[in-house]
């Protein structure tokens, strides 16, 4: 079994462009269907409900919005140009971006989203961590900047503390981990749940044919998120898999935490699951 149904949330931001490139790479590797989703809410719909807005203004706004929708769809189809046409799909909706992507994510094996960018227009802005929380499905978060095209063939790192979120992430990522030549199961610090009698995470992965290696690192003076990302840099990882928000998402957004630290600073795609 492999990934066969991919959703990519595409709004044209720099990180979103990288998310699209990742989707194209995964389509080639897994021969999967890829659906691009543009969800936006903005002044077009607000103005359309106002009786005092002149018709010519409505038409100008409608034309501008349709032009941008057409441009983004063309970009999406262009990047997926080598994929079979019957496996490339596009959806445009005037709706709240995060909630809409989360609803659609329930129907896909994986959803790929660019990291939230501060300069994104509010009407198309995406927050992958909120999408993962709402959808209950794995979300692959892709950073902006230069993307190594060979990332898909590099080793993966599974951040592991034995807790519920990490377990969920491991199982949600299994379709990807089964295709990797090497998976490092990384634990940082001492707050790690002991394995159960008769089975541990390496043995569980091994029964899926995954070549998993157990790795432990001291946290030292660093935060856990920093230690995880340092290890990914050290081995040249192409993917990080981790559970998201074992503690309150509100608390992490307000005070900082491992999930937000990793998502804001990762140089490679990070698959999160809650």
C-alpha positions as CSV (number, residue, x, y, z in Angstrom):
1,X,0.0,0.0,0.0
2,X,1.2,3.5,-0.8
3,X,0.1,7.1,-0.9
4,X,-2.4,7.5,-3.7
5,X,-4.4,10.6,-2.9
6,X,-2.6,13.9,-2.1
7,X,-4.1,17.3,-1.3
8,X,-2.0,20.5,-1.7
9,X,-3.2,23.8,-0.4
10,X,-1.9,26.3,-2.9
11,X,-2.2,30.1,-2.4
12,X,0.9,31.3,-4.3
13,X,3.1,32.2,-1.3
14,X,6.8,31.2,-1.4
15,X,6.2,28.3,1.0
16,X,3.1,27.3,-0.9
17,X,5.2,27.1,-4.1
18,X,7.6,24.7,-2.3
19,X,4.6,22.7,-1.1
20,X,3.5,22.4,-4.8
21,X,7.0,21.2,-5.7
22,X,6.9,18.6,-3.0
23,X,3.5,17.4,-4.2
24,X,4.9,17.0,-7.7
25,X,7.8,14.9,-6.4
26,X,5.5,12.7,-4.4
27,X,3.2,12.3,-7.3
28,X,6.0,10.9,-9.4
29,X,7.2,8.6,-6.6
30,X,3.8,7.2,-5.7
31,X,1.9,7.7,-9.0
32,X,-0.7,9.4,-6.9
33,X,-3.6,11.7,-7.6
34,X,-2.9,15.3,-6.7
35,X,-5.6,17.9,-6.0
36,X,-4.8,21.6,-5.7
37,X,-7.1,23.6,-3.4
38,X,-7.3,27.3,-3.3
39,X,-9.6,28.6,-0.6
40,X,-10.0,32.3,-0.1
41,X,-12.4,34.8,1.4
42,X,-12.1,38.4,0.7
43,X,-13.7,41.6,-0.4
44,X,-15.4,40.1,-3.4
45,X,-18.0,38.3,-1.3
46,X,-18.2,41.1,1.3
47,X,-19.0,43.7,-1.4
48,X,-21.4,41.4,-3.2
49,X,-23.7,41.6,-0.2
50,X,-23.7,45.4,-0.1
51,X,-26.6,47.0,-2.1
52,X,-24.8,50.3,-2.3
53,X,-21.8,49.0,-4.3
54,X,-22.0,50.1,-7.9
55,X,-22.3,47.3,-10.5
56,X,-19.1,48.3,-12.3
57,X,-17.1,48.0,-9.0
58,X,-18.5,44.5,-8.5
59,X,-17.4,43.6,-12.0
60,X,-13.9,45.0,-11.5
61,X,-13.5,43.0,-8.3
62,X,-14.9,39.9,-9.8
63,X,-12.6,40.1,-12.9
64,X,-9.5,40.6,-10.6
65,X,-10.4,37.7,-8.4
66,X,-11.1,35.4,-11.4
67,X,-7.8,36.4,-13.0
68,X,-5.9,35.5,-9.8
69,X,-7.7,32.2,-9.6
70,X,-6.9,31.4,-13.2
71,X,-3.2,32.3,-12.7
72,X,-2.8,30.0,-9.6
73,X,-4.6,27.1,-11.3
74,X,-2.3,27.5,-14.4
75,X,0.7,27.5,-12.1
76,X,-0.5,24.4,-10.3
77,X,-1.1,22.5,-13.6
78,X,2.2,23.7,-15.0
79,X,4.2,22.3,-12.1
80,X,2.2,19.0,-12.4
81,X,2.6,19.0,-16.1
82,X,4.3,15.6,-16.4
83,X,1.7,13.8,-14.4
84,X,-1.2,12.1,-16.2
85,X,-4.1,14.5,-16.7
86,X,-6.6,12.2,-15.1
87,X,-4.5,12.4,-11.8
88,X,-4.4,16.2,-11.6
89,X,-7.4,18.0,-10.1
90,X,-8.1,21.6,-9.1
91,X,-10.7,23.1,-6.7
92,X,-11.3,26.8,-6.0
93,X,-13.6,27.9,-3.3
94,X,-14.7,31.2,-1.7
95,X,-14.4,30.0,1.9
96,X,-12.4,30.3,5.1
97,X,-8.9,28.8,4.2
98,X,-7.9,26.9,7.3
99,X,-11.4,25.4,8.0
100,X,-11.9,24.5,4.3
101,X,-8.5,22.8,3.9
102,X,-9.1,20.9,7.1
103,X,-12.5,19.6,5.9
104,X,-11.0,18.4,2.6
105,X,-8.0,16.9,4.3
106,X,-10.3,14.2,5.8
107,X,-10.7,12.7,2.3
108,X,-6.9,12.5,1.4
109,X,-4.0,10.4,2.5
110,X,-1.9,13.5,3.2
111,X,-2.3,17.2,2.9
112,X,0.7,19.4,1.9
113,X,0.8,23.0,3.1
114,X,3.4,25.7,3.0
115,X,4.6,27.1,6.3
116,X,2.5,30.1,7.4
117,X,4.1,33.3,6.1
118,X,3.7,36.6,7.9
119,X,3.2,38.5,4.6
120,X,0.4,36.3,3.3
121,X,-2.8,38.1,2.5
122,X,-5.4,37.5,5.2
123,X,-7.9,36.2,2.7
124,X,-5.7,33.3,1.6
125,X,-3.5,32.8,4.7
126,X,-2.9,29.2,5.9
127,X,-1.9,27.9,9.3
128,X,-0.9,24.3,8.9
129,X,-0.8,23.6,12.6
130,X,-4.5,24.6,12.9
131,X,-5.4,22.5,9.9
132,X,-3.8,19.5,11.5
133,X,-5.7,20.1,14.7
134,X,-9.0,20.5,12.9
135,X,-8.6,17.7,10.4
136,X,-7.1,14.9,12.6
137,X,-5.1,13.9,9.5
138,X,-1.4,14.2,8.7
139,X,-0.2,17.5,7.4
140,X,3.1,17.9,5.6
141,X,4.5,21.4,6.4
142,X,6.9,22.7,3.8
143,X,9.3,25.7,4.6
144,X,10.1,28.5,2.2
145,X,13.6,28.9,0.6
146,X,15.7,26.6,-1.5
147,X,14.3,23.1,-1.6
148,X,16.7,20.2,-2.2
149,X,15.0,18.2,-4.9
150,X,16.6,15.0,-3.5
151,X,14.8,15.4,-0.2
152,X,12.4,12.6,-1.0
153,X,15.2,10.0,-1.1
154,X,17.0,11.1,2.0
155,X,16.7,9.6,5.5
156,X,13.7,10.4,7.7
157,X,13.6,11.3,11.4
158,X,10.8,10.2,13.6
159,X,10.7,12.3,16.8
160,X,9.7,9.9,19.5
161,X,8.7,10.2,23.2
162,X,6.2,7.4,23.3
163,X,3.3,9.7,23.9
164,X,0.0,9.7,22.1
165,X,0.8,12.4,19.5
166,X,4.1,10.7,18.5
167,X,2.3,7.4,18.2
168,X,-0.4,8.9,16.0
169,X,2.3,10.6,13.8
170,X,4.2,7.3,13.3
171,X,1.1,5.5,12.2
172,X,-0.1,8.4,10.0
173,X,3.3,8.6,8.3
174,X,3.6,4.8,7.8
175,X,2.8,5.0,4.1
176,X,5.8,7.2,3.7
177,X,8.1,5.5,6.2
178,X,7.6,2.2,4.4
179,X,9.2,3.6,1.3
180,X,12.3,5.0,3.1
181,X,15.7,3.2,3.1
182,X,16.4,4.6,6.6
183,X,14.4,6.0,9.5
184,X,16.1,7.3,12.6
185,X,13.8,7.2,15.7
186,X,15.1,10.1,17.7
187,X,14.4,10.7,21.4
188,X,15.7,13.9,23.1
189,X,16.2,14.2,26.8
190,X,14.9,11.8,29.5
191,X,11.1,12.4,29.4
192,X,10.5,9.3,27.3
193,X,7.9,6.6,28.0
194,X,9.4,3.1,28.5
195,X,8.7,0.5,25.8
196,X,6.1,-2.1,26.5
197,X,7.2,-5.7,27.3
198,X,7.7,-7.6,24.0
199,X,7.6,-4.7,21.6
200,X,9.1,-1.3,21.0
201,X,8.9,1.4,18.3
202,X,11.8,-0.1,16.3
203,X,10.2,-3.6,16.3
204,X,6.8,-2.1,15.3
205,X,8.4,-0.3,12.4
206,X,10.4,-3.3,11.4
207,X,7.2,-5.4,11.0
208,X,6.3,-2.9,8.3
209,X,9.6,-3.5,6.6
210,X,11.0,-0.2,7.8
211,X,14.8,-0.1,8.5
212,X,14.6,1.8,11.8
213,X,17.5,2.9,14.0
214,X,17.1,4.0,17.6
215,X,18.9,7.3,18.5
216,X,19.0,9.1,21.8
217,X,20.3,12.6,22.3
218,X,20.8,14.8,25.4
219,X,18.9,18.0,25.3
220,X,21.7,20.0,27.1
221,X,21.0,23.7,27.2
222,X,18.9,23.6,24.0
223,X,15.1,23.4,23.7
224,X,13.8,20.0,22.5
225,X,12.8,21.5,19.2
226,X,16.3,22.8,18.6
227,X,17.9,19.5,19.4
228,X,15.5,17.7,17.0
229,X,16.4,20.1,14.2
230,X,20.1,20.0,15.0
231,X,20.0,16.2,14.5
232,X,18.1,16.5,11.2
233,X,20.9,18.8,10.0
234,X,23.5,16.5,11.3
235,X,22.4,13.5,9.2
236,X,21.1,15.4,6.2
237,X,17.5,14.3,6.8
238,X,14.9,14.9,4.1
239,X,11.8,14.6,6.3
240,X,10.9,15.0,9.9
241,X,7.8,13.2,11.4
242,X,6.5,14.3,14.8
243,X,3.4,14.5,16.9
244,X,1.9,17.9,17.2
245,X,0.6,19.7,20.3
246,X,0.9,17.0,23.0
247,X,0.1,20.0,25.2
248,X,-2.4,22.8,24.5
249,X,-2.1,24.4,21.1
250,X,-3.1,27.8,22.7
251,X,-0.4,27.4,25.3
252,X,2.2,26.7,22.6
253,X,1.1,29.5,20.4
254,X,1.2,31.9,23.3
255,X,4.3,30.8,25.2
256,X,6.1,28.7,22.6
257,X,6.7,25.0,22.5
258,X,8.3,22.1,20.6
259,X,5.7,22.0,17.8
260,X,5.7,25.7,17.0
261,X,9.5,25.9,17.4
262,X,10.0,23.1,14.8
263,X,7.5,24.5,12.3
264,X,8.9,28.0,12.5
265,X,12.6,26.9,12.1
266,X,12.7,23.6,10.1
267,X,14.6,23.6,6.9
268,X,13.0,20.4,5.6
269,X,9.4,19.3,5.3
270,X,7.9,18.2,8.6
271,X,4.9,15.8,8.8
272,X,2.8,16.7,11.8
273,X,-0.2,14.8,13.2
274,X,-2.4,15.3,16.2
